[in-house]
Amino acid sequence: VTMDETLALVESYMAAPRLHQIATVNPEFVMAAQTDDEFRRVLEAADLCLPDGVGLLYAARRYGRRLPERVPGSELVYRLAERAAERGWPLFLLGAAPGVAEAAAAILTARYPGLRVAGCYAGTPAVAENEALVARINASGAALLYVAYGAPQQDKWIARNRDALTTVRVAIGVGGSLDFVTGRA
């Protein structure tokens, strides 16, 4: 799909009564999924796997297929925040180093007036923290969730908690994108 098609899909996902998982796949994901069965299953079960890395476009072409364009997660975080501000979708930022999500939230809300950040929390993808994290996110009323734990942890975390996250309609693993937003990377 293209970036515009991705945004249209997110619109439709937001209207559905369940969580939709989006993965921003790069060549490293593909290589990791070769040996990590759980990660491969998570990617296969995701509602949408976007071609984040240009290497995927080259590989698809080599195998006789064409992907319409690269849809980088580092750009998608801005486009989704803009759409969230326009549509009133509350956003939760989970992961990254302590303070990074809060700094990214401040930048995004300044850039997109009307964006409602329902919460920010570093946390960890550890199973022991699941219940508390899910409770925090559900209590926030977030409809859109950015998870910045890096792959494959972020994608596995979303998959593991997709049935427990009752208010979230779209969850996306954003890797280091919050670091990009804040200028740390």
C-alpha positions in Angstrom: 0.0 0.0 0.0 1.0 3.6 -0.3 1.1 6.1 2.5 -2.3 7.5 1.5 -3.7 4.0 1.4 -2.3 3.3 4.8 -4.0 6.3 6.3 -7.3 5.3 4.7 -6.9 1.8 6.2 -6.2 3.3 9.6 -9.5 5.3 9.2 -11.4 2.1 8.6 -9.6 0.3 11.5 -10.6 3.1 13.9 -14.2 2.4 13.1 -13.9 -1.3 13.8 -14.5 -2.7 17.4 -11.1 -4.4 17.8 -7.4 -3.7 17.9 -5.5 -3.7 14.5 -1.8 -4.3 14.6 0.5 -2.5 12.1 4.2 -3.6 11.6 6.7 -1.4 9.9 8.8 -4.1 8.3 12.4 -3.6 7.2 14.9 -6.1 5.9 16.1 -6.8 9.4 12.6 -7.9 10.4 12.6 -10.4 7.5 15.9 -11.8 8.5 14.9 -12.1 12.2 11.6 -13.8 11.2 13.6 -16.5 9.4 14.9 -17.8 12.8 12.3 -16.4 15.3 9.1 -18.5 14.8 7.1 -16.3 17.3 8.1 -13.1 15.4 7.3 -14.7 12.1 3.8 -15.6 13.4 3.3 -12.1 14.7 4.1 -10.6 11.4 1.9 -13.1 9.5 -1.0 -12.3 11.9 -0.6 -8.5 11.7 -3.4 -6.6 10.0 -0.9 -4.6 8.0 2.8 -5.0 7.4 4.3 -1.9 5.8 7.5 -1.9 3.7 9.6 0.4 5.8 12.9 -0.4 4.3 13.9 0.3 0.7 15.6 -3.1 0.6 12.1 -4.7 0.7 11.2 -2.8 -2.5 14.4 -4.1 -4.2 13.8 -7.6 -3.0 10.1 -7.6 -4.2 11.3 -6.4 -7.6 13.9 -9.1 -7.8 11.2 -11.7 -7.1 9.0 -10.3 -9.9 6.6 -8.3 -7.6 6.3 -4.6 -7.1 5.5 -2.8 -3.9 4.0 0.7 -4.7 6.2 2.7 -2.3 8.2 2.7 0.9 6.0 3.6 3.9 8.5 4.5 6.6 7.3 4.4 10.2 9.4 7.5 11.0 7.1 9.4 8.6 3.9 7.6 9.5 4.2 8.7 13.2 3.8 12.3 12.0 1.0 11.5 9.6 -1.0 9.5 12.1 -0.5 12.2 14.8 -1.8 14.7 12.3 -4.8 12.5 11.5 -5.4 11.8 15.2 -5.5 15.6 15.9 -8.1 16.0 13.1 -10.2 13.1 14.1 -9.9 13.3 17.9 -8.2 9.9 18.3 -6.4 9.9 21.7 -2.8 8.8 21.4 -0.7 6.8 23.9 3.1 6.7 23.5 4.7 3.6 25.1 8.4 2.8 25.3 11.7 4.4 24.5 14.0 5.7 27.2 12.5 7.5 30.2 11.4 10.9 29.2 11.5 10.4 25.5 7.8 9.7 25.0 6.9 12.8 27.0 9.3 14.9 25.0 7.9 13.5 21.7 4.3 14.1 23.0 5.2 17.8 23.6 6.6 18.2 20.1 3.7 16.4 18.4 1.1 18.4 20.3 2.8 21.6 19.5 3.0 20.6 15.8 -0.6 19.3 15.6 -3.0 21.5 17.6 -5.9 19.5 18.9 -3.8 16.3 19.3 -4.8 14.7 22.6 -2.0 12.6 24.1 -3.8 10.2 26.5 -0.6 9.1 28.1 3.1 8.4 28.0 5.1 5.7 29.7 8.5 4.1 29.2 7.8 0.8 30.8 9.3 -2.4 29.4 8.1 -5.2 27.2 8.6 -7.7 30.0 5.6 -10.1 30.6 5.7 -9.2 34.3 4.7 -5.6 33.5 1.9 -6.5 31.0 -1.1 -6.2 33.4 0.0 -2.8 34.7 0.7 -1.4 31.3 -2.5 -2.7 29.8 -4.5 -1.2 32.7 -2.7 2.1 32.3 -3.4 2.3 28.5 -7.0 1.1 28.9 -7.7 3.7 31.6 -6.3 6.4 29.3 -8.9 5.8 26.7 -6.3 5.8 23.9 -7.5 4.7 20.5 -4.0 4.9 18.8 -1.0 3.4 20.4 2.7 3.9 19.4 5.0 1.2 20.9 8.7 2.0 20.9 10.4 -1.1 22.3 12.3 -1.9 19.1 11.7 -5.1 17.0 10.8 -7.8 17.7 9.9 -6.9 21.3 7.4 -4.2 20.4 5.6 -6.3 17.8 5.4 -9.3 20.1 4.2 -7.1 23.0 1.3 -5.8 20.8 0.4 -9.3 19.7 0.5 -10.6 23.2 -1.8 -7.9 24.5 -4.1 -7.2 21.5 -7.2 -8.8 23.2 -6.6 -7.1 26.5 -6.2 -3.6 25.1 -9.9 -2.7 25.0 -9.9 1.0 23.9 -7.0 0.8 21.3 -8.1 0.4 17.7 -4.6 0.7 16.1 -1.3 -0.3 17.6 1.9 0.2 15.7 5.5 -0.6 16.6 7.4 2.6 15.9 11.0 1.4 16.9 13.2 4.5 17.2 10.8 7.0 15.8 10.2 8.8 19.1 13.9 9.3 19.2 13.7 10.8 15.7 10.8 13.1 16.7 12.8 14.4 19.7 16.1 14.8 17.8 17.9 12.2 19.9 18.6 10.2 16.8 
